[in-house]
Amino acid sequence: MEHGVEEIVVAVAVVALAVGAGARAVSKRVRVPYTIAMLAVGLATGLAARLYAPETDAFAVVRQPVSPELILFVFLPALVFESAFSLDVHAFRKNLLFVAVLAGPAMVLAAVGTAGAMVGLTRAPGLGALAWGWPAALVFGALISATDPIAVVALLREVGAPKRLGLLIEGESLLNDGTAIVAFTVLLTLLTGEAAAGIDPADVLFRFARVVLGGVAVGYLLAAAASAWIGRTFADPLVEITVTVVLAYGAMLLAEGLLHVSGVLALVTAGLHLAGPGRRRISPEVRAFLKEFWELLAYFANTLVFFLVGVVVAYELHGSDVATLGLIGAAFVALLLIRLAVIFLARWVANPFLARPVEPRAAAVMAWGGLRGAVSLALALMVATHPDVDRELGRQVLQLTAGVVLLTIVLGGLTTGRLLAWLGFADPSPAQRFSEARARRQVLEALLARVRRARSAPGLGRLPWARVEAQAEARLGDARRDEDAERSRYEAAGEAQAEGAAFRDAAAVERRRYRAAFEEGTLSADGLGALEHVLDQHLDDVEAGHAERRTTDAPPAGRVQRLLARGFGRHALQYEVSRAQLEAARAVRASLARRADAGALRVEGFYERLERAAAHRLEDLRAHLPEVTAAVEQHLAERIALNAEREALERLRDHGELADGVAARELDLVKGRLKRLARERPPVTLRETAELCREAPMFRGLPEDAIQELAEATEERAYAQGDVLFTEGDRPDAAYVIATGVVEVLRGDRPIALLGGGEVVGEMGLLGGERRNATARAASTVTAGRIGAKAFRALLAHRPELRSRIWDALATRALDNAMREGALGELDAAARARIVRDARVQRLAPGEVLAPDGGLTLVVDGAVRDDEGEHGAGALRSSHRRLEATREARVVRLRPAGAHRESSAPVDALAEPPQ
C-alpha cells in the first residue's frame, strides 16, 4: 500500500504532538522555553533521519509536507487570531503609534539596511560562494526583517515579559506582515525579471495601500458579520466557537488566497474586533470555554510549527560548509545591529507623541527579542521553489534564512528571560511584593480555618490533624512576618506609589465584579463596555500619576446609548450601570477593609463617594422615572430567577439526579426564555402625553380638541441627569413639556431658572425664531414631551388663543427672572407674585415708540432702543426714557410708581430718571 502526503501529514502531527507532551514536562524541569524544546526535537528528528536512515530518505519524507501554504493557511490563522483575540485592546490602542512606526517605516529601513549588508557580505572573501545583486539582497531583507508573530508570541508568554513590553513586541510582529508581504511580493517580481523596467514608486505605494487596507477591510467586515451571528446565538458554545474558527480561517483564505491582500492584517483586525466590541456579543457562559479552546488550538499549532521549523532547518543546514555558516553568523550580527538602530530611531520619532514614552531598556529588549520564524521560512521557501529564480540562489536564500531563524530563536529564547532580569524588568515592585505577601497570608489563614473545621467534622475528626495544624500555624506565622516586612518597604516607597498600587488593586476587584454581574445576567454587554471603558481610562490616569481625575459620575453616553436616548432604553442602561457600580464599590470597600496600609485610605474614600453617587442615581431614577425603574427591576428579577433555575438544573444533572435527556430539554426551555429576555427591552408604560399637556399651567383650560392636537404633536423622551435639552446659541427646533424631574436653565454658566413638572421650556425660541438665549439641562432624571418646531408653529397658526397664552406665560417667567436678578431682587416672593400677576405682553412693530409712563419696561422678545443704546430680550429699562422698537418686539410694562402699594419703593427707586 502506497502512502500519500496525507498519511505523512497525519503521522508527523501525531508524533510531534506526542513528543511535545513529553517535551513540555521536561522543559518545565530544566527551565527551557517549551518552543525551544520543540525546535530542538525537530532538529534532532531531522538529523537522526539523515544519519541513521539515509537509505530510506526518511528525512525527505518528514520534510515533504512542509510548504509555504501549510504555514500560511494552517498554522498562521490559529496563532495570529488567538494572539490578537487575547490582546488588551485598550492598551494596544494607546501604543498603536509606536507599533505602527515599527511595523511600517522602521521595517522598510531594516529591510534596505539588511540588503546593503548582504550585498557586502556575499562579496566578502571567504563568505560568499555566490555574490548577490541588489534584487536578491532586497528580497532577503524583506523576508528576514519582519519579526514573526508565531515565534515572538510563544516566547514572550513563556519568559514572563512585562505586559506593556510584551504588547509592543507582539503588536509589532502582528502588524508588520502587511509591510513585509507587499515589499517581498514587489521585490520578487524584480528578482524574477517580471519588472525588468524597474519598480514604479507610485505602483509600490498603491500595492502597499491595497494590501494593508484590503486586509483590514476584510478582517473588519468578516468580524462584524461574525459578531452579529454570535449575538443572535445564546449560550451555545459549539456554535459560537465554530463561528470564531470560521472567522479566523475564512479571513485568511479570503484575504490572502482570493483577494491577495494581507491575510495577517485581516486576522489581526478580526481578532481585535472580537476582543473589543465583539467580545460583548459572546455569551457569558461561553467566554471561558472559548478562551481555553483557542489556547489549546494555539498550543497544537505551536508544537507542530516549531517541530517542523526544526526539521526544515536541519534539512537545509545539514552538510553546510564553513563559508555558509560564517555567512549565517555575519548576517545574524548585521541583522541585530540594524534592528537595534531602527528601534532606537523609531523610539526617537514616536516618543514625543506617546503618553508613556518607551524606555531605552525596553528598546534594547525589543531589538534582541525580535525573533524570526515560520513566516520568514515560508517566504524563503517561495523563493527557493520559484521557477524563475536561480536554483543555487534560492537554495542559498533558504539556507541563510534557516540559519538566522535558528540563531534568533535559540539565542533569543534562551537569553531573553535573563536579559529581562538583568535590565530590572523581572524585579517586582514593593506594591507587588506586598500584594503577594498579603495573598499568601490570606491563603494560609483560609487553610488553617479549613483544617480546624475538619477536626470536628464527622468522619474526619480521628485523622492525625495535629501535625498538619502545627505546620499551617508555622507557615502562617512566617507569612505574617513577611507581610509586615513588605508593608514597611511598600509604605516607605512613597505615598504616590502606595496610592497608585491601591487604586490598581481596587480596579481589579471592580472589574471582576462587573464581569461577574455580566456573567450572572444582571449587567448587559453595553453596560459592561461602558464601565470597563471608564475603568481603563482611570488606570491610564493612575499610571500617569493623576488618579484624582476619575469622577463618580455615571459613564458618559456612548454611541449605543445615544441611539437609545429617544426612548427609555438608555435609562434602563443607566439603572443597571448604577446598580453595578454600587455593588462594585461595596466589594472594593470590603477588600480594602482587610488591608491596613496608608495607600488604601484615599482609595477607600473615593469608593465610598462612588457608592453614594451610584445609590443617589438609583434613587433619582426611582423618584423621577418610576415606570422605567419598575420595568427594569422586573426584567432583572426574571433574569436572576432564570439563571438560578438553570444552575439548579445543571447541578441536578451533574449529580446524576436528573436524566441527561430531561435536563437537556429543560435547559433548552430556560435558555430560550433567557435569550428572549436578553434581546427584549423592558416594556415601559408612561403617562399619556395628553395628560401631561392638560396639567401644564400654560395649556390648562384649553379646549379638549386643542389638548389632543397638542398631544399628537408631542414625542415622549427621557433624559439622564446632566443631559442637555438644548444649548445657548442653537437654532430652535422644539419646545419641551416637563413631566417629571427638574430642568435647569442657564445663561452662560449662570443658573437663571429651575423648572419642574408641568412647566414648558424652549418655547420662546419657537415663538421668536431667534437663536436660543439660554441652555436647558436636566438637573435630575427628566421625562418630557418634545414638540417639534414645525408641529408647534402649525398649531399656533390656527390656535390664536394658545399663542396668546404662551406669550403671557413667557412674559411672567421672564419678568420673575429679571426681578430676581436685578434691583428688585430684595422684594419678597409675595410682592413679586403680585407684579407678575398684573403683567401683560404688549407687541411693538418695528419703529413703534413707547411713551414714558414712569414705570418699568421688560423686553421679552426682540429689541428696543433708548438714549443708552439697544437692548434685547431680558433687559429691564426705566419707562422715564423714550423706548423705540428697532425690530418686532414684545415687552411687559410694570405699573407706574405708586401703583403697587406694598412694593412701590423699590419700583420707584429703579424708575427714577438718572440725574
C-alpha positions, 0 to 999 in steps of 0.5 A: 500500500502506497502512502500519500502526503496525507498519511505523512501529514497525519503521522508527523502531527501525531508524533510531534504532538506526542513528543511535545507532551513529553517535551513540555514536562521536561522543559518545565524541569530544566527551565527551557522555553517549551518552543525551544524544546520543540525546535530542538526535537525537530532538529534532532528528528531531522538529523537522526533521519539523515544519519541513521536512515539515509537509505530510506530518505526518511528525512525527505519524507518528514520534510515533504509536507512542509510548504509555504501554504501549510504555514500560511493557511494552517498554522498562521490563522490559529496563532495570529487570531488567538494572539490578537483575540487575547490582546488588551485592546485598550492598551494596544490602542494607546501604543498603536503609534509606536507599533505602527512606526515599527511595523511600517517605516522602521521595517522598510529601513531594516529591510534596505539596511539588511540588503546593503549588508548582504550585498557586502557580505556575499562579496566578502572573501571567504563568505560568499560562494555566490555574490548577490545583486541588489534584487536578491539582497532586497528580497532577503531583507524583506523576508528576514526583517519582519519579526514573526508573530508565531515565534515572538508570541510563544516566547514572550508568554513563556519568559514572563515579559512585562505586559506593556513590553510584551504588547509592543513586541507582539503588536509589532510582529502582528502588524508588520506582515502587511509591510513585509508581504507587499515589499517581498511580493514587489521585490520578487517580481524584480528578482524574477525579471517580471519588472525588468523596467524597474519598480514604479514608486507610485505602483509600490505605494498603491500595492502597499495601500491595497494590501494593508487596507484590503486586509483590514477591510476584510478582517473588519467586515468578516468580524462584524458579520461574525459578531452579529451571528454570535449575538443572535446565538445564546449560550451555545458554545459549539456554535459560537466557537465554530463561528470564531474558527470560521472567522479566523480561517475564512479571513485568511483564505479570503484575504490572502488566497482570493483577494491577495491582500494581507491575510495577517492584517485581516486576522489581526483586525478580526481578532481585535474586533472580537476582543473589543466590541465583539467580545460583548456579543459572546455569551457569558457562559461561553467566554471561558470555554472559548478562551481555553479552546483557542489556547489549546488550538494555539498550543497544537499549532505551536508544537507542530510549527516549531517541530517542523521549523526544526526539521526544515532547518536541519534539512537545509543546514545539514552538510553546510560548509564553513563559508555558509555558516560564517555567512549565517553568523555575519548576517545574524550580527548585521541583522541585530545591529540594524534592528537595534538602530531602527528601534532606537530611531523609531523610539526617537520619532514616536516618543514625543507623541506617546503618553508613556514614552518607551524606555531605552531598556525596553528598546534594547529588549525589543531589538534582541527579542525580535525573533524570526520564524515560520513566516520568514521560512515560508517566504524563503521557501517561495523563493527557493521553489520559484521557477524563475529564480536561480536554483543555487540562489534560492537554495542559498536564500533558504539556507541563510534564512534557516540559519538566522531563524535558528540563531534568533530563536535559540539565542533569543529564547534562551537569553531573553528571560535573563536579559529581562532580569538583568535590565530590572524588568523581572524585579517586582515592585514593593506594591507587588511584593506586598500584594503577594505577601498579603495573598499568601497570608490570606491563603494560609489563614483560609487553610488553617480555618479549613483544617480546624473545621475538619477536626470536628467534622464527622468522619474526619475528626480521628485523622492525625490533624495535629501535625498538619495544624502545627505546620499551617500555624508555622507557615502562617506565622512566617507569612505574617512576618513577611507581610509586615516586612513588605508593608514597611518597604511598600509604605516607605516607597512613597505615598504616590506609589502606595496610592497608585498600587491601591487604586490598581488593586481596587480596579481589579476587584471592580472589574471582576465584579462587573464581569461577574454581574455580566456573567450572572445576567444582571449587567448587559454587554453595553453596560459592561463596555461602558464601565470597563471603558471608564475603568481603563481610562482611570488606570491610564490616569493612575499610571500617569500619576493623576488618579484624582481625575476619575469622577463618580459620575455615571459613564458618559453616553456612548454611541449605543446609548445615544441611539437609545436616548429617544426612548427609555432604553438608555435609562434602563442602561443607566439603572443597571450601570448604577446598580453595578457600580454600587455593588462594585464599590461595596466589594472594593470597600470590603477588600480594602477593609482587610488591608491596613496600609496608608495607600488604601485610605484615599482609595477607600474614600473615593469608593465610598463617594462612588457608592453614594453617587451610584445609590443617589442615581438609583434613587433619582431614577426611582423618584423621577422615572418610576415606570422605567425603574419598575420595568427594569427591576422586573426584567432583572428579577426574571433574569436572576430567577432564570439563571438560578433555575438553570444552575439548579438544573445543571447541578441536578444533572451533574449529580446524576439526579436528573436524566441527561435527556430531561435536563437537556430539554429543560435547559433548552426551555430556560435558555430560550426564555433567557435569550428572549429576555436578553434581546427584549427591552423592558416594556415601559408604560408612561403617562399619556402625553395628553395628560401631561399637556392638560396639567401644564399651567400654560395649556390648562383650560384649553379646549379638549380638541386643542389638548389632543392636537397638542398631544399628537404633536408631542414625542415622549423622551427621557433624559439622564441627569446632566443631559442637555435639552438644548444649548445657548446659541442653537437654532430652535427646533422644539419646545419641551413639556416637563413631566417629571424631574427638574430642568435647569436653565442657564445663561452662560454658566449662570443658573437663571431658572429651575423648572419642574413638572408641568412647566414648558421650556424652549418655547420662546425660541419657537415663538421668536425664531431667534437663536436660543438665549439660554441652555436647558439641562436636566438637573435630575432624571427628566421625562418630557414631551418634545414638540417639534418646531414645525408641529408647534408653529402649525398649531399656533397658526390656527390656535390664536388663543394658545399663542396668546397664552404662551406669550403671557406665560413667557412674559411672567417667567421672564419678568420673575427672572429679571426681578430676581436678578436685578434691583428688585431682587430684595422684594419678597416672593409675595410682592413679586407674585403680585407684579407678575400677576398684573403683567401683560405682553404688549407687541411693538412693530418695528419703529413703534415708540413707547411713551414714558409712563414712569414705570418699568419696561421688560423686553421679552422678545426682540429689541428696543432702543433708548438714549443708552443704546439697544437692548434685547430680550431680558433687559429691564429699562426705566419707562422715564426714557423714550423706548423705540422698537428697532425690530418686532418686539414684545415687552411687559410694562410694570405699573407706574410708581405708586401703583403697587402699594406694598412694593412701590419703593423699590419700583420707584427707586429703579424708575427714577430718571438718572440725574 
